[in-house]
Amino acid sequence: MATKSRNKSGIVWSLFAIALAFCTLIYCASFAIDLFINGLDRISLATDYFVRIIKGGNA
């Protein structure tokens, strides 16, 4: 029983697509982390603001 030969260009394009996806994830991860950190800062500012309002302090 003979085995079918694999298409070498298909393997190359698959590896290229995987590498491109990995690079895209690394590039976008920095933006996602910054967005998460900024979100935490905004949540803490909003929480402090509402605590001051509830306590009756100046907003």
Buried (B, 14 or more C-beta within 10 A) or exposed (E): EEEEEEEEEEEEEEEEEEEEEEEEEEEEEEEEEEEEEEEEEEEEEEEEEEEEEEEEEEE
